[in-house]
Amino acid sequence: MPRLKQDQETARSLAASPPEAAGQAAPERTARDDLVRLASHDALTGLANRWLYQRTLDAALASGEPFAVLFLDLDDFKLVNDGFGHAPVTGC
């Protein structure tokens, strides 16, 4: 199983069961939250990844409530990287 898929499956199973049900203590709740965050957000930008986007979109559709989706496309972002270098953008 590819690493990303395995991480996502782990995050899903952790998110689906409360820590108390598994006999986990409060400090382990923090570790659980960290795992879910790592599996659902991009490490570089901190933005939600595709898995979290899909999960959130599915929940919004299932709710029957009105919602909106904003799509932002940064044209020519390569010019920013070329002009300022990759280090300021990526933190490298």
Secondary structure, 3 states (H helix, E strand, C coil): CCHHHHHHHHHHHHHHCCHHHHCCCHHHHHHHHHHHHHHHECCCCCCECHHHHHHHHHHHHHHCCCCCCCCCCCCCHHHHHHHHCHHHHHCC
